[in-house]
């Protein structure tokens, strides 16, 4: 066997077809390649149920300049107040330096904790980045943040932060009040 001609699975299976386990008196068996098993529908459904039984809130904008969304049952004035800084953030998380998966986990844990502590406005610092989005002018976390916020059960509205809070590298999230 030379490096230019790598072995294929069929040749390997043919080669070991006559091999019997030590101490075996039975016929040799031909091993079959392992096929990854797809998760059952029940498991897939269980992972989704309980996260958020409500549909995601509409994303009004997801560009490098502005990220915003508002639940349909809320007044547009709330989004204007959030965008103008009339509602001040009382909880902050910084996702800089985290990979997409770690950032999502940190984001989810932070928002659940902030809502449990009755914070009404949270600031998520995600950075600006580049290479993602329709014009490739957003970082991976910034590109995902609108979707994450829209689908989170504790979020009712979100908007790009004011310059003093990070500008286009951060987003305000208005959180559902504890009941």
Secondary structure in CASP SS format (residue, H / E / C, confidence):
PFRMAT SS
TARGET T0000
AUTHOR 0000-0000-0000
METHOD secondary structure of the structure
MODEL  1
X C 1.00
X C 1.00
X C 1.00
X C 1.00
X C 1.00
X C 1.00
X C 1.00
X C 1.00
X H 1.00
X H 1.00
X H 1.00
X H 1.00
X H 1.00
X H 1.00
X H 1.00
X C 1.00
X C 1.00
X C 1.00
X C 1.00
X C 1.00
X C 1.00
X C 1.00
X C 1.00
X C 1.00
X C 1.00
X C 1.00
X C 1.00
X C 1.00
X C 1.00
X C 1.00
X C 1.00
X C 1.00
X C 1.00
X C 1.00
X C 1.00
X C 1.00
X C 1.00
X C 1.00
X C 1.00
X C 1.00
X H 1.00
X H 1.00
X H 1.00
X H 1.00
X H 1.00
X H 1.00
X H 1.00
X H 1.00
X C 1.00
X C 1.00
X C 1.00
X C 1.00
X C 1.00
X C 1.00
X C 1.00
X C 1.00
X C 1.00
X E 1.00
X E 1.00
X E 1.00
X E 1.00
X E 1.00
X C 1.00
X C 1.00
X C 1.00
X C 1.00
X E 1.00
X E 1.00
X E 1.00
X E 1.00
X C 1.00
X C 1.00
X C 1.00
X C 1.00
X C 1.00
X H 1.00
X H 1.00
X H 1.00
X H 1.00
X H 1.00
X H 1.00
X H 1.00
X H 1.00
X H 1.00
X C 1.00
X C 1.00
X C 1.00
X C 1.00
X C 1.00
X C 1.00
X E 1.00
X E 1.00
X E 1.00
X E 1.00
X C 1.00
X C 1.00
X C 1.00
X C 1.00
X C 1.00
X H 1.00
X H 1.00
X H 1.00
X H 1.00
X H 1.00
X H 1.00
X H 1.00
X H 1.00
X H 1.00
X H 1.00
X H 1.00
X H 1.00
X H 1.00
X H 1.00
X H 1.00
X H 1.00
X H 1.00
X C 1.00
X C 1.00
X C 1.00
X C 1.00
X E 1.00
X E 1.00
X E 1.00
X E 1.00
X E 1.00
X C 1.00
X C 1.00
X C 1.00
X C 1.00
X C 1.00
X C 1.00
X E 1.00
X C 1.00
X C 1.00
X C 1.00
X C 1.00
X C 1.00
X E 1.00
X C 1.00
X H 1.00
X H 1.00
X H 1.00
X H 1.00
X H 1.00
X H 1.00
X H 1.00
X H 1.00
X H 1.00
X H 1.00
X H 1.00
X H 1.00
X C 1.00
X C 1.00
X C 1.00
X E 1.00
X E 1.00
X E 1.00
X E 1.00
X E 1.00
X E 1.00
X C 1.00
X C 1.00
X H 1.00
X H 1.00
X H 1.00
X C 1.00
X H 1.00
X H 1.00
X H 1.00
X E 1.00
X E 1.00
X E 1.00
X E 1.00
X E 1.00
X E 1.00
X C 1.00
X C 1.00
X C 1.00
X C 1.00
END
